């Protein structure tokens, strides 16, 4: 186990840290059982750091030796028996050689219960017991609404054109009903949520908050307002398969009406189709259908936001989402993949495909945010949609730019000739000019509207 030596100044800094959703500190005198409440809360929420050896007033209260922390370690290891969701670091104060313990807890895949048998969650600087364990399981994706049944006649699902066409093309040896029953999409003569979303012609009749809402805001503001709406929001309904296709087509159409700067002037924005497709597909198939909200796609002048109800499930975070795999709605994911020209043909690789497509065109990578109640993926355009516009954006904040600065800005350390072409295109477009009396390798550039530079 790693030991980190920390100075008195570092100890004082730790003592000044404010407790919150991702940080807590405890006295060395805390009972090991109580310690597991905080660890449970971090694991069941979004993870966090816990330091043992700092009093409530921020003063240091280290243990005389490492062995004095054995009880705390044993209690925590009972909570995290395999060591995959919790890391420990001894902290040795160089001023008095006493020891504290840094416990780094990751967001856990399963629900973690403290030694008192209760599960806790982190709310602000508090670790609170969970009153509704079923709701927490739904939030973490351990259980899913997709297996729940809906109170309408299963025959409506059996005779749906979606189910009939699917049976003809995918399972031609059987009628829809026996296949739907075999896949547990009809249970006790009632259709399930997954069956309804996949095969009902209009699932929104029975699941009102399963639509996709599309908005066009004529602004780049952080939030759109009613005043900036270009028109009333568009509601895209139907089964998931049809929703994906309609939503992608309409989103691309809306985006391509927005002009952006090109070296030769203004032109329509063009995203890789797979980026929009994969992000919208992910929003629909991995959303939490127990949350009473629709998927929202907002097209702004400088970005597209795709908001999916429910936080990231299990151990998935915004930082590890491209590497980890977890499906909140495995039935929907599996069966949608059986459709002809399935929208999720590369199961588990959707977001990776979206990110890679943006990189190939030198576009800014999408941004993923977990708000706790929804997941928002932001696809940027305009200002950062091309190397030329990045240079212009840089010059809006800085007086001048040279070739080496532009190479660093665009992460192209060896592309000196390419950078010169960008400068030449921007000069032709009337956006920048060379700073007088600068030339060759010392050439600098500025916006045309910039003040004269000595």
C-alpha positions as CSV (number, residue, x, y, z in Angstrom):
1,X,0.0,0.0,0.0
2,X,1.4,3.4,-1.0
3,X,2.6,5.9,1.6
4,X,2.7,9.6,0.8
5,X,4.7,11.9,2.9
6,X,3.0,15.3,3.3
7,X,4.3,18.5,4.8
8,X,2.6,20.6,7.5
9,X,1.6,23.1,4.8
10,X,-0.1,20.3,2.8
11,X,-1.8,19.1,6.0
12,X,-3.1,22.6,6.6
13,X,-4.4,22.8,3.1
14,X,-6.3,19.5,3.5
15,X,-7.8,20.8,6.7
16,X,-9.2,23.8,4.8
17,X,-10.9,21.8,2.1
18,X,-14.7,22.0,2.2
19,X,-16.7,18.8,2.6
20,X,-19.1,18.2,-0.2
21,X,-20.4,15.6,-2.7
22,X,-16.9,14.3,-3.4
23,X,-14.9,14.9,-0.3
24,X,-15.2,14.1,3.4
25,X,-12.9,13.9,6.4
26,X,-13.1,12.0,9.7
27,X,-11.3,12.0,13.0
28,X,-9.0,9.1,13.7
29,X,-11.3,8.3,16.6
30,X,-14.3,7.5,14.3
31,X,-15.7,4.0,14.8
32,X,-14.8,1.9,11.8
33,X,-18.5,0.9,11.3
34,X,-19.5,4.6,11.0
35,X,-16.8,5.0,8.4
36,X,-18.5,2.6,6.1
37,X,-21.5,4.9,5.9
38,X,-19.5,7.5,4.1
39,X,-17.8,4.9,1.9
40,X,-21.2,3.4,1.0
41,X,-22.5,6.9,0.1
42,X,-19.6,7.6,-2.2
43,X,-19.9,4.2,-3.9
44,X,-23.6,4.5,-4.4
45,X,-23.4,8.0,-5.8
46,X,-20.5,9.3,-7.9
47,X,-17.4,8.3,-5.8
48,X,-15.2,10.5,-3.7
49,X,-12.2,11.0,-1.4
50,X,-12.3,10.4,2.3
51,X,-9.4,11.3,4.6
52,X,-9.1,9.8,8.1
53,X,-7.0,11.8,10.5
54,X,-8.5,15.3,10.3
55,X,-10.9,16.7,12.9
56,X,-14.0,18.6,12.1
57,X,-12.2,21.9,12.7
58,X,-9.5,21.0,10.1
59,X,-6.8,20.1,12.6
60,X,-4.6,17.1,12.1
61,X,-5.1,14.0,14.3
62,X,-2.9,11.3,12.9
63,X,-2.3,7.8,14.3
64,X,1.1,6.9,15.9
65,X,1.6,4.1,13.4
66,X,0.0,2.3,10.4
67,X,-1.2,-0.5,12.6
68,X,-3.5,1.8,14.5
69,X,-5.5,2.1,11.2
70,X,-6.0,-1.6,10.8
71,X,-9.6,-1.5,12.2
72,X,-10.6,1.1,9.6
73,X,-9.0,-0.8,6.8
74,X,-10.7,-4.1,7.8
75,X,-14.2,-2.4,7.9
76,X,-13.7,-0.9,4.5
77,X,-12.3,-4.1,3.0
78,X,-15.5,-5.9,4.1
79,X,-17.4,-3.3,2.0
80,X,-15.0,-3.6,-1.0
81,X,-13.7,-7.2,-0.8
82,X,-12.0,-7.3,-4.2
83,X,-10.2,-4.0,-4.0
84,X,-11.5,-2.8,-7.4
85,X,-13.6,0.1,-6.2
86,X,-11.5,1.4,-3.4
87,X,-7.9,2.5,-3.1
88,X,-5.9,3.4,0.0
89,X,-2.9,5.6,0.6
90,X,-1.3,6.2,4.0
91,X,-0.5,9.8,4.6
92,X,2.5,10.5,6.9
93,X,2.8,14.0,8.3
94,X,6.5,15.0,8.1
95,X,6.0,17.3,11.1
96,X,5.2,14.7,13.7
97,X,5.5,11.4,11.7
98,X,1.9,10.4,12.5
99,X,-0.3,8.7,9.9
100,X,-3.6,9.4,8.3
101,X,-5.4,7.4,5.6
102,X,-6.7,8.6,2.2
103,X,-9.6,6.4,0.9
104,X,-10.5,6.9,-2.8
105,X,-13.9,5.4,-3.5
106,X,-15.1,4.8,-7.1
107,X,-18.7,4.8,-8.2
108,X,-19.7,1.2,-7.7
109,X,-21.5,-1.1,-10.2
110,X,-23.6,-2.7,-7.4
111,X,-25.3,-1.2,-4.3
112,X,-22.9,-1.0,-1.4
113,X,-24.3,-1.4,2.1
114,X,-22.6,0.0,5.2
115,X,-21.8,-2.3,8.2
116,X,-25.2,-1.4,9.7
117,X,-26.9,-3.1,6.7
118,X,-28.2,0.2,5.2
119,X,-27.3,1.7,1.9
120,X,-26.3,5.4,1.8
121,X,-26.1,8.1,-0.8
122,X,-24.1,11.3,-0.9
123,X,-26.2,14.5,-0.8
124,X,-24.0,17.6,-0.5
125,X,-21.7,17.1,2.5
126,X,-24.0,14.5,4.0
127,X,-24.2,10.7,3.8
128,X,-27.9,9.8,4.0
129,X,-29.6,6.4,4.4
130,X,-31.6,5.3,1.4
131,X,-35.3,5.0,2.1
132,X,-36.3,3.6,-1.3
133,X,-33.9,0.9,-2.3
134,X,-35.9,-0.1,-5.4
135,X,-35.5,3.5,-6.7
136,X,-31.8,3.4,-6.1
137,X,-31.5,0.1,-8.0
138,X,-33.4,1.7,-10.8
139,X,-31.1,4.8,-10.8
140,X,-28.0,2.6,-10.9
141,X,-29.3,0.5,-13.7
142,X,-29.3,-2.7,-11.6
143,X,-33.0,-3.0,-12.4
144,X,-34.8,-1.5,-15.3
145,X,-38.3,-0.5,-16.2
146,X,-38.0,-2.3,-19.5
147,X,-39.1,-5.6,-17.9
148,X,-42.2,-4.1,-16.2
149,X,-45.6,-4.9,-17.8
150,X,-48.2,-2.4,-19.1
151,X,-51.9,-2.7,-18.6
152,X,-53.2,-2.9,-22.2
153,X,-54.2,-5.8,-24.4
154,X,-51.3,-7.8,-25.7
155,X,-53.1,-8.3,-29.0
156,X,-52.4,-4.6,-29.8
157,X,-48.7,-5.5,-29.8
158,X,-49.1,-8.7,-31.8
159,X,-50.9,-7.1,-34.7
160,X,-48.7,-4.0,-34.8
161,X,-47.3,-3.4,-38.3
162,X,-43.8,-3.1,-36.6
163,X,-44.1,-6.5,-35.0
164,X,-45.6,-8.1,-38.2
165,X,-42.9,-6.7,-40.5
166,X,-40.2,-7.7,-38.1
167,X,-41.5,-11.3,-37.9
168,X,-41.6,-11.5,-41.7
169,X,-38.1,-10.3,-42.2
170,X,-36.2,-11.6,-39.1
171,X,-38.2,-14.6,-37.8
172,X,-40.1,-15.8,-40.9
173,X,-40.6,-19.3,-39.4
174,X,-43.1,-18.1,-36.7
175,X,-45.9,-15.6,-36.1
176,X,-45.3,-12.5,-34.0
177,X,-47.1,-13.8,-30.8
178,X,-45.1,-16.9,-30.0
179,X,-41.9,-15.1,-30.7
180,X,-42.8,-12.1,-28.5
181,X,-43.8,-14.5,-25.7
182,X,-40.5,-16.4,-26.1
183,X,-38.6,-13.2,-25.8
184,X,-40.5,-12.3,-22.6
185,X,-42.0,-9.3,-24.2
186,X,-45.5,-10.6,-23.3
187,X,-45.6,-11.7,-19.6
188,X,-48.8,-12.9,-18.0
189,X,-50.7,-11.8,-21.1
190,X,-49.4,-8.2,-20.7
191,X,-46.9,-6.4,-22.9
192,X,-43.7,-5.3,-21.3
193,X,-42.2,-1.8,-21.6
194,X,-39.4,-3.1,-23.8
195,X,-41.9,-4.9,-26.1
196,X,-44.0,-1.7,-26.3
197,X,-41.0,0.5,-27.1
198,X,-39.7,-1.8,-29.7
199,X,-42.8,-3.2,-31.5
200,X,-45.8,-1.0,-30.8
201,X,-46.6,1.4,-33.6
202,X,-47.1,4.3,-31.2
203,X,-45.6,3.4,-27.8
204,X,-46.4,7.0,-26.5
205,X,-50.0,6.0,-26.1
206,X,-49.0,3.8,-23.2
207,X,-45.7,5.5,-22.3
208,X,-46.4,9.2,-22.7
209,X,-42.8,10.3,-21.8
210,X,-41.1,8.2,-24.4
211,X,-41.0,10.8,-27.1
212,X,-38.0,12.7,-28.5
213,X,-38.4,16.5,-28.5
214,X,-36.4,18.6,-31.0
215,X,-35.7,22.3,-30.5
216,X,-34.0,24.9,-32.6
217,X,-32.6,27.9,-30.6
218,X,-31.3,30.9,-32.6
219,X,-28.6,31.6,-30.0
220,X,-25.3,30.5,-28.6
221,X,-26.3,31.2,-25.0
222,X,-25.7,28.7,-22.3
223,X,-29.5,28.0,-22.1
224,X,-32.1,28.5,-24.7
225,X,-35.2,30.5,-23.9
226,X,-38.7,30.7,-25.5
227,X,-37.7,34.0,-27.1
228,X,-34.9,32.2,-29.0
229,X,-37.0,29.3,-30.3
230,X,-37.2,29.3,-34.1
231,X,-40.5,27.4,-34.0
232,X,-42.5,25.2,-31.6
233,X,-40.6,22.1,-30.5
234,X,-41.0,19.1,-32.8
235,X,-42.2,15.8,-31.1
236,X,-40.8,12.7,-32.7
237,X,-42.8,9.6,-31.7
238,X,-43.1,6.0,-32.8
239,X,-41.1,2.9,-31.9
240,X,-37.4,3.3,-31.1
241,X,-36.3,2.1,-34.5
242,X,-38.3,4.8,-36.3
243,X,-37.5,7.4,-33.7
244,X,-33.8,7.1,-34.3
245,X,-34.1,7.4,-38.0
246,X,-36.5,10.4,-37.9
247,X,-34.6,12.2,-35.2
248,X,-31.2,11.8,-36.9
249,X,-32.6,13.0,-40.3
250,X,-34.3,16.1,-38.7
251,X,-31.4,17.0,-36.5
252,X,-29.0,16.9,-39.5
253,X,-31.4,19.0,-41.5
254,X,-31.6,21.6,-38.8
255,X,-27.8,21.7,-38.2
256,X,-27.1,22.1,-41.9
257,X,-29.2,25.3,-42.0
258,X,-26.6,27.0,-39.7
259,X,-23.8,28.9,-41.4
260,X,-20.2,28.6,-40.2
261,X,-17.0,30.2,-41.3
262,X,-14.9,28.5,-44.0
263,X,-11.7,29.7,-45.5
264,X,-13.7,30.8,-48.5
265,X,-16.5,32.3,-46.5
266,X,-19.7,31.1,-44.9
267,X,-20.9,27.5,-45.5
268,X,-23.4,25.0,-44.0
269,X,-22.2,23.0,-41.0
270,X,-21.6,19.4,-41.7
271,X,-21.2,16.8,-39.0
272,X,-20.2,13.2,-39.6
273,X,-23.6,11.4,-39.9
274,X,-22.4,8.7,-37.6
275,X,-21.8,11.1,-34.7
276,X,-25.4,12.4,-34.6
277,X,-26.7,8.9,-35.3
278,X,-24.7,7.2,-32.5
279,X,-25.4,9.8,-29.9
280,X,-29.2,9.9,-30.5
281,X,-29.3,6.1,-30.6
282,X,-27.5,6.0,-27.2
283,X,-29.9,8.5,-25.7
284,X,-32.9,6.5,-26.7
285,X,-31.8,3.0,-25.8
286,X,-29.8,3.7,-22.7
287,X,-32.1,6.2,-21.0
288,X,-33.9,5.5,-17.8
289,X,-37.5,5.0,-18.7
290,X,-38.6,5.2,-15.1
291,X,-37.9,8.9,-15.3
292,X,-40.9,10.9,-16.3
293,X,-39.3,12.9,-19.1
294,X,-38.5,12.7,-22.9
295,X,-35.2,12.7,-24.7
296,X,-34.4,16.3,-25.7
297,X,-32.3,17.4,-28.7
298,X,-31.5,21.1,-28.7
299,X,-29.9,22.6,-31.8
300,X,-28.1,25.9,-30.9
301,X,-26.1,28.2,-33.2
302,X,-22.8,26.7,-31.8
303,X,-23.7,23.2,-30.6
304,X,-26.2,20.4,-30.4
305,X,-27.2,19.1,-27.0
306,X,-28.7,15.6,-26.6
307,X,-30.3,15.1,-23.1
308,X,-31.2,11.6,-22.0
309,X,-33.3,11.1,-18.8
310,X,-31.5,9.3,-15.9
311,X,-27.9,9.5,-14.6
312,X,-25.1,7.3,-15.9
313,X,-25.7,3.7,-14.6
314,X,-23.6,1.4,-12.4
315,X,-19.9,2.3,-12.4
316,X,-20.1,4.4,-15.6
317,X,-18.9,8.0,-15.3
318,X,-18.3,10.8,-17.9
319,X,-14.6,10.0,-17.7
320,X,-14.7,6.3,-18.2
321,X,-17.8,5.9,-20.5
322,X,-15.7,5.2,-23.6
323,X,-13.9,2.4,-21.9
324,X,-16.4,0.7,-19.6
325,X,-19.5,-1.2,-20.7
326,X,-22.9,-1.4,-19.0
327,X,-26.4,-1.6,-20.5
328,X,-29.3,-0.2,-18.5
329,X,-31.8,-1.8,-20.9
330,X,-30.2,-5.0,-22.2
331,X,-33.4,-6.4,-23.7
332,X,-33.9,-3.3,-25.8
333,X,-30.3,-3.2,-26.9
334,X,-30.2,-6.9,-27.8
335,X,-33.5,-7.0,-29.8
336,X,-33.0,-3.6,-31.5
337,X,-29.8,-5.1,-32.9
338,X,-31.9,-7.8,-34.7
339,X,-33.7,-5.2,-36.8
340,X,-32.6,-4.9,-40.5
341,X,-30.0,-2.1,-40.7
342,X,-30.0,-1.9,-36.9
343,X,-29.2,1.5,-35.5
344,X,-27.0,-0.1,-32.9
345,X,-25.2,-2.5,-35.1
346,X,-21.9,-2.0,-33.3
347,X,-23.2,-2.8,-29.8
348,X,-21.1,-1.1,-27.1
349,X,-19.1,1.0,-29.5
350,X,-21.6,3.8,-30.3
351,X,-20.0,6.6,-28.5
352,X,-16.5,5.5,-29.4
353,X,-17.6,5.6,-33.1
354,X,-19.1,9.1,-32.6
355,X,-15.9,10.5,-31.0
356,X,-13.6,8.9,-33.6
357,X,-15.7,10.3,-36.5
358,X,-15.3,13.8,-35.0
359,X,-11.5,13.4,-34.6
360,X,-11.1,12.3,-38.2
361,X,-12.5,15.5,-39.4
362,X,-10.5,17.6,-36.9
363,X,-13.7,18.5,-35.0
364,X,-13.9,19.1,-31.3
365,X,-14.8,15.9,-29.4
366,X,-18.3,15.7,-27.9
367,X,-18.6,16.6,-24.2
368,X,-20.5,14.4,-21.8
369,X,-22.1,15.7,-18.6
370,X,-23.9,13.8,-15.9
371,X,-26.2,16.2,-14.0
372,X,-27.4,13.5,-11.6
373,X,-30.9,13.4,-13.2
374,X,-29.9,13.2,-16.9
375,X,-27.0,12.7,-19.2
376,X,-26.2,15.5,-21.7
377,X,-23.9,15.0,-24.7
378,X,-22.8,18.2,-26.4
379,X,-21.7,18.2,-30.0
380,X,-19.9,21.5,-30.7
381,X,-19.8,23.3,-34.0
382,X,-19.2,26.8,-35.5
383,X,-16.4,28.3,-33.4
384,X,-14.5,25.1,-32.9
385,X,-15.7,23.1,-36.0
386,X,-12.6,23.8,-38.1
387,X,-8.9,24.7,-37.7
388,X,-9.5,28.1,-39.2
389,X,-12.3,28.9,-36.7
390,X,-10.1,27.8,-33.8
391,X,-7.5,30.3,-34.9
392,X,-10.1,33.1,-35.2
393,X,-11.4,32.2,-31.7
394,X,-7.9,32.3,-30.3
395,X,-7.4,35.8,-31.8
396,X,-10.6,37.0,-30.2
397,X,-8.9,36.5,-26.9
398,X,-5.3,37.2,-27.9
399,X,-3.7,40.0,-30.0
400,X,-1.7,37.9,-32.3
401,X,-0.8,34.3,-33.3
402,X,2.2,32.8,-35.0
403,X,2.8,29.4,-36.7
404,X,4.2,27.6,-33.6
405,X,1.3,28.9,-31.4
406,X,-1.2,27.7,-34.0
407,X,0.5,24.2,-34.2
408,X,0.2,23.9,-30.4
409,X,-3.4,25.2,-30.5
410,X,-4.4,22.6,-33.1
411,X,-2.2,19.8,-31.6
412,X,-0.3,19.6,-34.9
413,X,3.4,19.9,-33.8
414,X,4.8,19.0,-37.2
415,X,2.3,20.6,-39.6
416,X,4.0,23.9,-40.3
417,X,3.0,24.0,-44.0
418,X,-0.6,23.1,-43.2
419,X,-0.8,26.0,-40.7
420,X,0.5,28.4,-43.3
421,X,-2.4,27.3,-45.6
422,X,-4.9,28.0,-42.8
423,X,-3.5,31.5,-42.4
424,X,-3.6,32.1,-46.2
425,X,-7.2,30.9,-46.4
426,X,-8.2,33.2,-43.5
427,X,-6.4,36.2,-45.2
428,X,-8.3,35.4,-48.4
429,X,-11.6,35.3,-46.5
430,X,-10.8,38.7,-45.0
431,X,-10.7,37.5,-41.4
432,X,-7.0,38.0,-40.5
433,X,-4.0,39.9,-41.7
434,X,-0.3,39.7,-41.2
435,X,1.1,42.0,-38.6
436,X,3.2,44.7,-40.4
437,X,7.0,44.2,-40.2
438,X,6.7,40.5,-39.3
439,X,7.7,37.9,-41.9
440,X,9.2,34.5,-42.4
441,X,9.4,32.3,-39.3
442,X,8.7,35.4,-37.2
443,X,5.4,36.2,-39.0
444,X,2.5,37.0,-36.8
445,X,-1.2,37.4,-37.6
446,X,-4.1,39.3,-36.1
447,X,-7.8,39.9,-36.8
448,X,-8.5,42.5,-39.5
449,X,-10.4,44.6,-36.9
450,X,-7.5,44.5,-34.4
451,X,-5.8,47.6,-33.2
452,X,-2.3,48.3,-34.8
453,X,0.5,46.3,-33.2
454,X,4.0,47.8,-32.7
